[in-house]
Amino acid sequence: MILVDTVFKLEKVEKDILNAEILGVDIETYDYRGKDFGKTRLVQIAVKDEVFVFDLMKIHFPPYLKQVFQDGKKVKIFHNGFYDMSYLIKEFDCKFENTFCTMNATKVLSCGLNVKYSLKSVAKTFLGEEIDKKEQTSDWGGELTQSQIAYASKDASILLKLYETQTKYLKAKKLNKIARLENAMQRIDAYNFAKRFFPEKNLIEEKLSDIEKNVFAGIKPEEIEKAKKLPETINREKEHYIFLKKIKEKGFYPEFRTNWKTNGFFFQKNYSENLKEVFPDITEVCFFHLQLPAIHANARDFKSAELYSNREFFKTREFILLKGIALKDFDLISEYLYLVNDFKKNIPGIIRWHKKMFGLLAEKKPVRLASGKLIHTKNFNIEEDREGFISFLIKAHISDFYKTFIVLAEKEGFRVLQADTNRGKIHLLNGNRAKIEEIISITSQFTFGKPIPPHFYKIT
């Protein structure tokens, strides 16, 4: 371990870091209470034979680290990379390519089972090593002890061993594609958290003033904000006001989430239609009936794809029946019971897929989706889930579609402001119709194995 705390050492270690192809990256922070961000004290970089601990209270942030982070040929390994990258982006304007997160890899490999994702637990699971974490909550803003420096060094070095082990598992289980997708989403999440969306100042001031004048009617906003019992209409405006005020002060970032403990369902925690008021230049992309291409991809039922490829098919009762049979929706099936037997003959692939999936459910085994993701059937509770097992799987597949679209859109220079996966909406800034259509085509090919027809989406 080398503590880099002088300009001489800073220059001396540059060559070793620039020559490394795989690097473990970790940071230690302080002074964060009550804030979104504190300050970075240490940046630890582990390479094959050494760990370099940069003390940023003694030296400036090295420019060559920014070069390494942005190099797409070098692998940067993190554990909970969202945290580390968001700090490095916020404080030092770093950009990241080709990252690998050992926490993400654990989530992907565990098929969503209820496992612990801390570095201590992951190291124990994959390496059989115990990590002493007692220095984790120590004071990183004061004079560093040898124990703190040794702790920081160990955390970075163990990432290299985890990477070597986890990449073997990912390759063996054919989960590389899903892991890359999750790591790309993590980079976007970190960037959005660090680099917030700020609306036009005059526009948001106008909206706040309008609520104060026409809703609060002379009552001080502070009094309204503290009030606990208000009429429902006033309470909605109060929440709206607080939401806009927070955006004015701290900016907005989409809180994208994946529920790994169920089916890997992707959603946005803080989605709000109110954003359209203060971000007027929004391009909205709406998707329709994505369950059908997802089912086609998994069941490989080419007859079903032939049906939904025709725009006019959506106007027929057979369209509703196809969804009913494909998703095991018994209410829809019973409504068209007299058509079911004849219609089933046209879509034998879906019926065979149903039987196979329910067999795996009975055995409590993992299911591999067409997107490449593994979903463990132990997470499905027949008594509690009203939508059914097939919908459970299809939602997981469609979630990968939305993530892929977001990753490709951000790569093209768009910024994704919101994603409502339940209603099939995505809001972008700087949208370009031709480029969006190209992204949809690539996304569809990636997740469904073929492009979706143009009547499956609308761009406005």
Phi, psi and omega in degrees: 000134178239120175276117182264099184227015175222159179297325180298312179294325180301317180284326185293324185270354185304313184297318181298322182285317180294333180276346183284141178262334180230126185227134171271135185232132177212159176223160170235137186233167179207172175058049183245001186298127178074010182235161173290326182225147169255224178231147179273125178264309183239144167238121182254128178239117179257130173243187190305314187245004186203158173236129178252124181250109182270119178266104186281000170276343183252334183223167176277163178293125186290126180300330182292340175292322177298321178297317180293315182299326184272351182285115182290346181271342181261138179269127176250120185257131178232166161238121192058061183299337178305313182295306185296313182294320181298322176294313183292329176288314184295312187277324190235008177057041179284156173235146187234139172223153175052062177257157177224126181248123181291335174291314177301316181299321178296318179296317181294317183287333183276000178058026179084006177294158185282084178243164179271140186250006179294156180300323179300314181289320182294319178296322179293318183292312189266336184241346184071020182255143176263132177248131176277115184254018185293337180275355185303319183261015179286173182280109180266006180260357181253204178288127185282143176264164177297326179295318178296316182296318179296320179298312181298320180295317182296318181300322181285318185292327183289340178296326179296318179291321178296319179300314181299317182287313185292324179296328176294317178295316181299319179293316181296323182267006178057046181245014181300318184298315181293320179297318179297321179297315180294322179292323177294318177297324179296321178297319179295316179301316181295318180295316180297322180294321182279322183246086189291161170275122176245122180286171177298129188301314183297324182293316181287327175297320179297318180294317179296317179296322180297318179293317179300319185281314189263342180251308181284337172048056174094341177285137182297136180305326181298323180290321178295318182296327180278338184296138182258325181248107181227155173302151186304317181295318179293320181297321177298317179293326177298312179297321177299315181298312180298320179300311181294321180296320179295320179296320179299319185278317188242355184080175181242140171222137180288125179271082178286138182224149170237125179272092184285341183279353175245261185240018184073028182290132184258136180205171175246119186295324187247033177299138179209128176294339182295342181297333181299335180291326187249355172235080187290335184269055182262134170260125181257128175247121179250135178246146183233139169053040180294347177300325185292310176295330178293318178293319177302316182295321182280318182273346183052045180263095187290336178293322179294323179293323178297322180293308186283349176290344178267119182304322183293340181299331183290347179268358185260159176289335178297329177299314179296321181293321178301314178297319181298312180290317183297320183263007182055043178271100188291333177295315179292321180297316181294329180295327181242041185303325183291346180257349193300307187299316179294321183290325180299329180295334181279343184229059184295332182298320180294319181296317178297320180296318177306310183298318179296315182295318181290334173294317178292325178297317180297326181272356182056049180250159177291150177246130175266124179274164181298334178289344182109349183285146171257131177238126182274130183290347176297338181280350183266127179249110184300322183290327187265332187268112182281333184285333177103160186295320182293317176299323178304314180287318184294322177299322179296321180291315180296328176302321178294327176299311181296319179297316180297318178300314181298315181299314181291323179296315179295324179295329179277000177098358173283161170240126181273115184276319185212156174214115176252094186287337178291319181260001176071036182244140171228131179251128180238153168258150180062042182284144176227119190304311183299318181290323178297317179298322178295319179296318179299318180297315180293318179299316181296317179299319183292318187262328183251350179087356177198152179295145176278148178297155183297339179279007175267358179209160177220135180245121180229000000 
